[in-house]
C-alpha cells in the first residue's frame, strides 16, 4: 500500500467515525430532551 492510500484510508476512517459520533449524539440528545419534556412540571406560582 502506498503512502497516499494510507492517507485516504485514515481520512475515510476519521470521517466515518465523526459521522457516527454525530448520529449517536443526536439520538441521545433527542432522547434526553424527550425525557425532560415528560418529566417537566410547570412551576406552581412560587
N, CA, C and O atoms as a Tinker XYZ file with bonds, in Angstrom:
   184  protein
     1  N      0.859000   -1.188000    0.000000    73     2
     2  CA     0.000000    0.000000    0.000000    64     1     3
     3  C      0.897000    1.241000    0.000000    63     2     4     5
     4  O      1.810000    1.358000    0.817000    81     3
     5  N      0.629000    2.145000   -0.909000    73     3     6
     6  CA     1.461000    3.344000   -0.958000    64     5     7
     7  C      0.998000    4.334000    0.102000    63     6     8     9
     8  O     -0.066000    4.177000    0.701000    81     7
     9  N      1.815000    5.351000    0.321000    73     7    10
    10  CA     1.538000    6.329000    1.366000    64     9    11
    11  C      0.237000    7.076000    1.165000    63    10    12    13
    12  O     -0.468000    7.358000    2.134000    81    11
    13  N     -0.102000    7.409000   -0.094000    73    11    14
    14  CA    -1.325000    8.175000   -0.344000    64    13    15
    15  C     -2.557000    7.334000   -0.046000    63    14    16    17
    16  O     -3.581000    7.869000    0.378000    81    15
    17  N     -2.471000    6.018000   -0.262000    73    15    18
    18  CA    -3.597000    5.152000    0.078000    64    17    19
    19  C     -3.833000    5.126000    1.582000    63    18    20    21
    20  O     -4.977000    5.091000    2.034000    81    19
    21  N     -2.762000    5.143000    2.348000    73    19    22
    22  CA    -2.887000    5.158000    3.805000    64    21    23
    23  C     -3.529000    6.464000    4.259000    63    22    24    25
    24  O     -4.359000    6.465000    5.168000    81    23
    25  N     -3.152000    7.570000    3.635000    73    23    26
    26  CA    -3.735000    8.864000    3.989000    64    25    27
    27  C     -5.226000    8.865000    3.692000    63    26    28    29
    28  O     -6.026000    9.285000    4.528000    81    27
    29  N     -5.605000    8.399000    2.506000    73    27    30
    30  CA    -7.026000    8.365000    2.150000    64    29    31
    31  C     -7.805000    7.414000    3.060000    63    30    32    33
    32  O     -8.940000    7.703000    3.440000    81    31
    33  N     -7.196000    6.286000    3.407000    73    31    34
    34  CA    -7.847000    5.347000    4.311000    64    33    35
    35  C     -8.067000    5.984000    5.684000    63    34    36    37
    36  O     -9.146000    5.846000    6.260000    81    35
    37  N     -7.065000    6.674000    6.210000    73    35    38
    38  CA    -7.200000    7.327000    7.514000    64    37    39
    39  C     -8.247000    8.435000    7.463000    63    38    40    41
    40  O     -9.033000    8.583000    8.398000    81    39
    41  N     -8.267000    9.214000    6.386000    73    39    42
    42  CA    -9.275000   10.264000    6.259000    64    41    43
    43  C    -10.689000    9.685000    6.210000    63    42    44    45
    44  O    -11.606000   10.232000    6.822000    81    43
    45  N    -10.861000    8.594000    5.492000    73    43    46
    46  CA   -12.196000    7.997000    5.420000    64    45    47
    47  C    -12.616000    7.414000    6.761000    63    46    48    49
    48  O    -13.792000    7.480000    7.118000    81    47
    49  N    -11.674000    6.842000    7.512000    73    47    50
    50  CA   -11.996000    6.309000    8.842000    64    49    51
    51  C    -12.366000    7.438000    9.786000    63    50    52    53
    52  O    -13.329000    7.314000   10.542000    81    51
    53  N    -11.620000    8.544000    9.760000    73    51    54
    54  CA   -11.931000    9.694000   10.612000    64    53    55
    55  C    -13.294000   10.264000   10.241000    63    54    56    57
    56  O    -14.081000   10.591000   11.129000    81    55
    57  N    -13.586000   10.391000    8.963000    73    55    58
    58  CA   -14.866000   10.929000    8.514000    64    57    59
    59  C    -16.021000   10.031000    8.952000    63    58    60    61
    60  O    -17.032000   10.520000    9.455000    81    59
    61  N    -15.872000    8.724000    8.763000    73    59    62
    62  CA   -16.929000    7.789000    9.154000    64    61    63
    63  C    -17.130000    7.816000   10.672000    63    62    64    65
    64  O    -18.265000    7.740000   11.142000    81    63
    65  N    -16.056000    7.923000   11.435000    73    63    66
    66  CA   -16.173000    7.992000   12.892000    64    65    67
    67  C    -16.889000    9.262000   13.313000    63    66    68    69
    68  O    -17.726000    9.229000   14.215000    81    67
    69  N    -16.575000   10.375000   12.679000    73    67    70
    70  CA   -17.220000   11.645000   13.011000    64    69    71
    71  C    -18.712000   11.599000   12.704000    63    70    72    73
    72  O    -19.525000   12.049000   13.512000    81    71
    73  N    -19.077000   11.063000   11.549000    73    71    74
    74  CA   -20.490000   10.963000   11.181000    64    73    75
    75  C    -21.226000   10.062000   12.165000    63    74    76    77
    76  O    -22.338000   10.383000   12.582000    81    75
    77  N    -20.620000    8.942000   12.538000    73    75    78
    78  CA   -21.238000    8.031000   13.504000    64    77    79
    79  C    -21.407000    8.704000   14.850000    63    78    80    81
    80  O    -22.450000    8.565000   15.489000    81    79
    81  N    -20.375000    9.445000   15.295000    73    79    82
    82  CA   -20.450000   10.150000   16.573000    64    81    83
    83  C    -21.580000   11.172000   16.566000    63    82    84    85
    84  O    -22.341000   11.255000   17.530000    81    83
    85  N    -21.700000   11.946000   15.503000    73    83    86
    86  CA   -22.754000   12.958000   15.437000    64    85    87
    87  C    -24.138000   12.303000   15.405000    63    86    88    89
    88  O    -25.077000   12.822000   16.010000    81    87
    89  N    -24.275000   11.182000   14.716000    73    87    90
    90  CA   -25.552000   10.465000   14.665000    64    89    91
    91  C    -25.955000    9.977000   16.053000    63    90    92    93
    92  O    -27.099000   10.164000   16.470000    81    91
    93  N    -25.014000    9.350000   16.774000    73    91    94
    94  CA   -25.301000    8.841000   18.119000    64    93    95
    95  C    -25.576000    9.996000   19.072000    63    94    96    97
    96  O    -26.488000    9.909000   19.895000    81    95
    97  N    -24.798000   11.085000   18.977000    73    95    98
    98  CA   -25.002000   12.237000   19.848000    64    97    99
    99  C    -26.389000   12.842000   19.624000    63    98   100   101
   100  O    -27.059000   13.230000   20.581000    81    99
   101  N    -26.816000   12.924000   18.376000    73    99   102
   102  CA   -28.132000   13.474000   18.057000    64   101   103
   103  C    -29.246000   12.599000   18.639000    63   102   104   105
   104  O    -30.217000   13.122000   19.186000    81   103
   105  N    -29.119000   11.294000   18.527000    73   103   106
   106  CA   -30.135000   10.387000   19.078000    64   105   107
   107  C    -30.189000   10.523000   20.593000    63   106   108   109
   108  O    -31.274000   10.588000   21.171000    81   107
   109  N    -29.014000   10.569000   21.250000    73   107   110
   110  CA   -29.002000   10.683000   22.716000    64   109   111
   111  C    -29.579000   12.012000   23.165000    63   110   112   113
   112  O    -30.296000   12.061000   24.164000    81   111
   113  N    -29.284000   13.095000   22.448000    73   111   114
   114  CA   -29.808000   14.416000   22.812000    64   113   115
   115  C    -31.325000   14.444000   22.661000    63   114   116   117
   116  O    -32.029000   14.957000   23.532000    81   115
   117  N    -31.826000   13.898000   21.566000    73   115   118
   118  CA   -33.282000   13.864000   21.362000    64   117   119
   119  C    -33.957000   13.028000   22.443000    63   118   120   121
   120  O    -35.021000   13.398000   22.939000    81   119
   121  N    -33.347000   11.906000   22.811000    73   119   122
   122  CA   -33.913000   11.055000   23.857000    64   121   123
   123  C    -33.936000   11.796000   25.193000    63   122   124   125
   124  O    -34.925000   11.732000   25.923000    81   123
   125  N    -32.849000   12.496000   25.512000    73   123   126
   126  CA   -32.766000   13.240000   26.771000    64   125   127
   127  C    -33.792000   14.373000   26.795000    63   126   128   129
   128  O    -34.418000   14.611000   27.828000    81   127
   129  N    -33.971000   15.072000   25.676000    73   127   130
   130  CA   -34.955000   16.154000   25.628000    64   129   131
   131  C    -36.364000   15.611000   25.784000    63   130   132   133
   132  O    -37.202000   16.241000   26.429000    81   131
   133  N    -36.637000   14.451000   25.201000    73   131   134
   134  CA   -37.958000   13.840000   25.333000    64   133   135
   135  C    -38.228000   13.471000   26.786000    63   134   136   137
   136  O    -39.335000   13.677000   27.282000    81   135
   137  N    -37.217000   12.922000   27.478000    73   135   138
   138  CA   -37.378000   12.589000   28.893000    64   137   139
   139  C    -37.617000   13.843000   29.726000    63   138   140   141
   140  O    -38.456000   13.842000   30.627000    81   139
   141  N    -36.883000   14.911000   29.427000    73   139   142
   142  CA   -37.058000   16.155000   30.176000    64   141   143
   143  C    -38.467000   16.705000   29.961000    63   142   144   145
   144  O    -39.088000   17.211000   30.896000    81   143
   145  N    -38.971000   16.606000   28.732000    73   143   146
   146  CA   -40.319000   17.093000   28.446000    64   145   147
   147  C    -41.361000   16.280000   29.219000    63   146   148   149
   148  O    -42.330000   16.842000   29.729000    81   147
   149  N    -41.169000   14.971000   29.307000    73   147   150
   150  CA   -42.132000   14.132000   30.007000    64   149   151
   151  C    -42.092000   14.375000   31.519000    63   150   152   153
   152  O    -43.118000   14.288000   32.193000    81   151
   153  N    -40.895000   14.681000   32.048000    73   151   154
   154  CA   -40.752000   14.891000   33.481000    64   153   155
   155  C    -41.002000   16.322000   33.904000    63   154   156   157
   156  O    -41.079000   16.614000   35.097000    81   155
   157  N    -41.128000   17.213000   32.945000    73   155   158
   158  CA   -41.246000   18.636000   33.267000    64   157   159
   159  C    -42.572000   18.912000   33.955000    63   158   160   161
   160  O    -43.636000   18.528000   33.468000    81   159
   161  N    -42.491000   19.581000   35.093000    73   159   162
   162  CA   -43.697000   20.014000   35.808000    64   161   163
   163  C    -43.713000   21.522000   35.813000    63   162   164   165
   164  O    -42.709000   22.140000   36.167000    81   163
   165  N    -44.814000   22.136000   35.433000    73   163   166
   166  CA   -44.843000   23.604000   35.431000    64   165   167
   167  C    -44.701000   24.142000   36.850000    63   166   168   169
   168  O    -45.146000   23.500000   37.801000    81   167
   169  N    -44.091000   25.302000   37.001000    73   167   170
   170  CA   -43.922000   25.866000   38.331000    64   169   171
   171  C    -45.275000   26.163000   38.974000    63   170   172   173
   172  O    -46.240000   26.488000   38.281000    81   171
   173  N    -45.341000   26.052000   40.284000    73   171   174
   174  CA   -46.619000   26.217000   40.982000    64   173   175
   175  C    -46.840000   27.640000   41.454000    63   174   176   177
   176  O    -47.518000   27.850000   42.459000    81   175
   177  N    -46.294000   28.615000   40.767000    73   175   178
   178  CA   -46.578000   30.012000   41.056000    64   177   179
   179  C    -45.707000   30.642000   42.123000    63   178   180   181
   180  O    -45.956000   31.780000   42.521000    81   179
   181  N    -44.687000   29.932000   42.600000    73   179   182
   182  CA   -43.829000   30.500000   43.641000    64   181   183
   183  C    -42.599000   31.113000   43.040000    63   182   184
   184  O    -41.756000   31.642000   43.764000    81   183
